[in-house]
C-alpha cells in the first residue's frame, strides 16, 4: 500500500462518500458535526493502552470498544468529519525514540487545526488558527519532548491514497494505514542540541516537582483544544 503523497486536497469542502453506517453510527456522525464536537467526544473515550495486544481500530470498532489510541482517534475523526465535508487528512510525526504520533488535521476559516487523543496532555488537538500545516506541526515540538522523545519529522497525507481500502468501518485491524504512514517520506524538523537539552531539563524538573507530565507551563496553550478531564487537575 506504499504510495507517495500527492498535493494536499483543497481546504474547500468535499462531497462526502456514501458510507454504510448503522443507524446508531449515523446518529452519532450527525451529532458530531464540528471539529470541536469530535474532539469533545474523543476526550470522553478511554485511552486505548492496548493491554491485550496491539490494535488499529476503524471508527466502527472505536465506537464499539469505547476507547481509542492516537491513530484510532485520528481515523475516527476522519470518518466523522469527512461526512461533514472535511478532507480525510492525517498528520504523522516521527520521533527520535520511535514513539510516533498521528493526528487528524483540517483547515477552518481562520487556519489549520487538529483533533487528537494521547496519553500526553500536550499532544491533543489544536484550535484552527495556524497559518500552515508546518506551523501546526511545530506547535507540538516543545510538548513532545520528554526523557527520550523529540519530533524529528512530519508529513500530511490524505487517506484517499488508500483507494477502496476500508479504513472507516472494518471490523478488523486496519494495519494498511499504519504501513502507509511508515512508508511515506516525512519532512525534517530541524532543532539544535542546545534547545533539546534545555527542554529535557525543564521537563525533568517539572516532572519531579509535580509527579505528573507537566503541561500548564507551555507557551501557546491558548491555541490548544480543551483537554480530557483526566488532565485538567494534573500537571
MISEDO-175118 format. One record per residue (C-alpha): residue number from 1; y, x, z. Coordinates in pm, whole numbers, plus 50000, padded with zeros to 5 digits. Layout:
+-----+-------+-------+-------+
| num |    c2 |    c1 |    c3 |
+-----+-------+-------+-------+
| NUM |     Y |     X |     Z |
...
+-----+-------+-------+-------+
***
This chain:
+-----+-------+-------+-------+
| num |    c2 |    c1 |    c3 |
+-----+-------+-------+-------+
|   1 | 50000 | 50000 | 50000 |
|   2 | 50232 | 50304 | 49988 |
|   3 | 50540 | 50243 | 49777 |
|   4 | 50884 | 50398 | 49755 |
|   5 | 51162 | 50168 | 49873 |
|   6 | 51385 | 50016 | 49609 |
|   7 | 51751 | 49923 | 49652 |
|   8 | 51826 | 49714 | 49957 |
|   9 | 51850 | 49345 | 49882 |
|  10 | 52197 | 49195 | 49885 |
|  11 | 52323 | 49054 | 50212 |
|  12 | 52361 | 48721 | 50033 |
|  13 | 52119 | 48457 | 50148 |
|  14 | 51783 | 48440 | 49973 |
|  15 | 51579 | 48140 | 49869 |
|  16 | 51307 | 48106 | 50137 |
|  17 | 50948 | 48130 | 50018 |
|  18 | 50711 | 47843 | 50082 |
|  19 | 50501 | 47932 | 50384 |
|  20 | 50217 | 47706 | 50511 |
|  21 | 50331 | 47680 | 50874 |
|  22 | 50159 | 47443 | 51111 |
|  23 | 50378 | 47152 | 51231 |
|  24 | 50432 | 47329 | 51564 |
|  25 | 50526 | 47654 | 51389 |
|  26 | 50760 | 47468 | 51157 |
|  27 | 50938 | 47308 | 51453 |
|  28 | 50981 | 47649 | 51613 |
|  29 | 51115 | 47800 | 51291 |
|  30 | 51356 | 47509 | 51253 |
|  31 | 51483 | 47558 | 51608 |
|  32 | 51525 | 47934 | 51577 |
|  33 | 51790 | 47912 | 51308 |
|  34 | 52014 | 48207 | 51402 |
|  35 | 51953 | 48575 | 51484 |
|  36 | 52071 | 48519 | 51843 |
|  37 | 51824 | 48233 | 51886 |
|  38 | 51539 | 48451 | 51761 |
|  39 | 51640 | 48736 | 51993 |
|  40 | 51651 | 48497 | 52289 |
|  41 | 51305 | 48365 | 52201 |
|  42 | 51161 | 48717 | 52178 |
|  43 | 51330 | 48809 | 52506 |
|  44 | 51133 | 48530 | 52670 |
|  45 | 50797 | 48662 | 52548 |
|  46 | 50594 | 48911 | 52746 |
|  47 | 50587 | 49263 | 52606 |
|  48 | 50252 | 49334 | 52442 |
|  49 | 50134 | 49655 | 52611 |
|  50 | 49807 | 49644 | 52413 |
|  51 | 49597 | 49667 | 52730 |
|  52 | 49283 | 49560 | 52543 |
|  53 | 49332 | 49772 | 52231 |
|  54 | 49591 | 49819 | 51960 |
|  55 | 49720 | 49514 | 51776 |
|  56 | 49958 | 49437 | 51494 |
|  57 | 50006 | 49062 | 51501 |
|  58 | 50174 | 48835 | 51250 |
|  59 | 50422 | 48565 | 51352 |
|  60 | 50136 | 48317 | 51384 |
|  61 | 49942 | 48543 | 51620 |
|  62 | 50253 | 48630 | 51822 |
|  63 | 50316 | 48261 | 51881 |
|  64 | 49954 | 48208 | 51984 |
|  65 | 49948 | 48510 | 52218 |
|  66 | 50293 | 48462 | 52369 |
|  67 | 50364 | 48835 | 52359 |
|  68 | 50481 | 49099 | 52114 |
|  69 | 50545 | 49472 | 52087 |
|  70 | 50826 | 49614 | 51876 |
|  71 | 50672 | 49588 | 51528 |
|  72 | 50518 | 49248 | 51604 |
|  73 | 50860 | 49124 | 51719 |
|  74 | 51021 | 49258 | 51402 |
|  75 | 50763 | 49080 | 51185 |
|  76 | 50809 | 48757 | 51378 |
|  77 | 51187 | 48778 | 51338 |
|  78 | 51150 | 48848 | 50966 |
|  79 | 50918 | 48548 | 50921 |
|  80 | 51152 | 48309 | 51101 |
|  81 | 51485 | 48424 | 50962 |
|  82 | 51353 | 48453 | 50608 |
|  83 | 51323 | 48075 | 50624 |
|  84 | 51696 | 48062 | 50702 |
|  85 | 51789 | 48280 | 50408 |
|  86 | 51784 | 48631 | 50556 |
|  87 | 51604 | 48904 | 50358 |
|  88 | 51296 | 49035 | 50548 |
|  89 | 51433 | 49382 | 50626 |
|  90 | 51285 | 49628 | 50875 |
|  91 | 51445 | 49946 | 51006 |
|  92 | 51191 | 50209 | 51110 |
|  93 | 51274 | 50501 | 51341 |
|  94 | 51078 | 50826 | 51357 |
|  95 | 51085 | 51009 | 51692 |
|  96 | 51003 | 51372 | 51764 |
|  97 | 50739 | 51259 | 52016 |
|  98 | 50571 | 51032 | 51754 |
|  99 | 50654 | 50719 | 51958 |
| 100 | 50834 | 50539 | 51678 |
| 101 | 51024 | 50210 | 51691 |
| 102 | 51076 | 49927 | 51440 |
| 103 | 51342 | 49655 | 51441 |
| 104 | 51446 | 49365 | 51218 |
| 105 | 51790 | 49414 | 51061 |
| 106 | 52027 | 49172 | 50891 |
| 107 | 52380 | 49152 | 50762 |
| 108 | 52611 | 48894 | 50914 |
| 109 | 52972 | 48807 | 50838 |
| 110 | 53110 | 49096 | 51044 |
| 111 | 52849 | 49361 | 50970 |
| 112 | 52490 | 49471 | 51029 |
| 113 | 52291 | 49372 | 51336 |
| 114 | 51934 | 49384 | 51461 |
| 115 | 51667 | 49197 | 51654 |
| 116 | 51418 | 49393 | 51860 |
| 117 | 51176 | 49396 | 52153 |
| 118 | 51091 | 49705 | 52357 |
| 119 | 50981 | 49836 | 52693 |
| 120 | 51310 | 50026 | 52695 |
| 121 | 51629 | 49826 | 52762 |
| 122 | 51834 | 50039 | 52523 |
| 123 | 51615 | 49967 | 52223 |
| 124 | 51665 | 49593 | 52195 |
| 125 | 51887 | 49411 | 51948 |
| 126 | 52243 | 49482 | 51840 |
| 127 | 52522 | 49242 | 51752 |
| 128 | 52609 | 49218 | 51383 |
| 129 | 52918 | 49441 | 51397 |
| 130 | 52805 | 49769 | 51235 |
| 131 | 52951 | 49877 | 50901 |
| 132 | 52626 | 50016 | 50756 |
| 133 | 52255 | 50033 | 50843 |
| 134 | 52307 | 50401 | 50928 |
| 135 | 52582 | 50316 | 51177 |
| 136 | 52346 | 50061 | 51330 |
| 137 | 52065 | 50317 | 51348 |
| 138 | 52292 | 50572 | 51517 |
| 139 | 52372 | 50323 | 51795 |
| 140 | 52012 | 50376 | 51909 |
| 141 | 52031 | 50756 | 51928 |
| 142 | 52152 | 50803 | 52286 |
| 143 | 51938 | 50526 | 52443 |
| 144 | 51629 | 50661 | 52264 |
| 145 | 51648 | 50996 | 52442 |
| 146 | 51423 | 51033 | 52747 |
| 147 | 51196 | 51311 | 52867 |
| 148 | 51034 | 51356 | 52526 |
| 149 | 51170 | 51104 | 52275 |
| 150 | 51453 | 51153 | 52027 |
| 151 | 51519 | 50986 | 51692 |
| 152 | 51486 | 51227 | 51403 |
| 153 | 51497 | 50989 | 51103 |
| 154 | 51516 | 50626 | 50992 |
| 155 | 51460 | 50408 | 50688 |
| 156 | 51526 | 50047 | 50589 |
| 157 | 51275 | 49858 | 50376 |
| 158 | 51215 | 49504 | 50258 |
| 159 | 50876 | 49356 | 50338 |
| 160 | 50886 | 49229 | 49981 |
| 161 | 50735 | 49563 | 49875 |
| 162 | 50404 | 49435 | 50017 |
| 163 | 50381 | 49169 | 49749 |
| 164 | 50129 | 48895 | 49825 |
| 165 | 50000 | 49065 | 50142 |
| 166 | 50004 | 48810 | 50426 |
| 167 | 50221 | 48972 | 50693 |
| 168 | 50359 | 48635 | 50804 |
| 169 | 50061 | 48423 | 50909 |
| 170 | 49747 | 48635 | 50900 |
| 171 | 49517 | 48589 | 51198 |
| 172 | 49401 | 48949 | 51152 |
| 173 | 49591 | 49262 | 51242 |
| 174 | 49833 | 49342 | 50959 |
| 175 | 49778 | 49718 | 50954 |
| 176 | 49906 | 49749 | 50596 |
| 177 | 50259 | 49701 | 50732 |
| 178 | 50222 | 50000 | 50962 |
| 179 | 50070 | 50213 | 50687 |
| 180 | 50356 | 50126 | 50455 |
| 181 | 50614 | 50228 | 50715 |
| 182 | 50435 | 50554 | 50791 |
| 183 | 50420 | 50643 | 50423 |
| 184 | 50785 | 50576 | 50345 |
| 185 | 51031 | 50868 | 50334 |
| 186 | 51280 | 50849 | 50621 |
| 187 | 51638 | 50973 | 50614 |
| 188 | 51703 | 51252 | 50865 |
| 189 | 51943 | 51213 | 51156 |
| 190 | 52098 | 51548 | 51245 |
| 191 | 52188 | 51640 | 51601 |
| 192 | 52247 | 51956 | 51799 |
| 193 | 52011 | 52106 | 52053 |
| 194 | 52301 | 52109 | 52299 |
| 195 | 52357 | 51735 | 52264 |
| 196 | 51989 | 51660 | 52311 |
| 197 | 51973 | 51882 | 52621 |
| 198 | 52278 | 51708 | 52769 |
| 199 | 52137 | 51362 | 52708 |
| 200 | 51800 | 51462 | 52854 |
| 201 | 51966 | 51599 | 53168 |
| 202 | 52171 | 51280 | 53210 |
| 203 | 51862 | 51066 | 53158 |
| 204 | 51659 | 51263 | 53415 |
| 205 | 51933 | 51248 | 53677 |
| 206 | 51989 | 50874 | 53640 |
| 207 | 51616 | 50801 | 53626 |
| 208 | 51566 | 50993 | 53950 |
| 209 | 51854 | 50809 | 54115 |
| 210 | 51761 | 50460 | 54003 |
| 211 | 51382 | 50478 | 53984 |
| 212 | 51400 | 50293 | 53651 |
| 213 | 51514 | 50353 | 53295 |
| 214 | 51894 | 50361 | 53304 |
| 215 | 52098 | 50156 | 53059 |
| 216 | 52428 | 50048 | 53213 |
| 217 | 52600 | 50383 | 53154 |
| 218 | 52560 | 50392 | 52775 |
| 219 | 52876 | 50358 | 52570 |
| 220 | 52884 | 50074 | 52321 |
| 221 | 52687 | 49829 | 52534 |
| 222 | 52928 | 49555 | 52429 |
| 223 | 52757 | 49575 | 52088 |
| 224 | 52410 | 49519 | 52235 |
| 225 | 52245 | 49179 | 52217 |
| 226 | 52161 | 49018 | 52555 |
| 227 | 51866 | 49188 | 52724 |
| 228 | 51549 | 49020 | 52852 |
| 229 | 51571 | 48903 | 53212 |
| 230 | 51328 | 49175 | 53321 |
| 231 | 51600 | 49439 | 53273 |
| 232 | 51915 | 49264 | 53390 |
| 233 | 51880 | 49357 | 53756 |
| 234 | 51747 | 49708 | 53696 |
| 235 | 51896 | 50032 | 53572 |
+-----+-------+-------+-------+
***
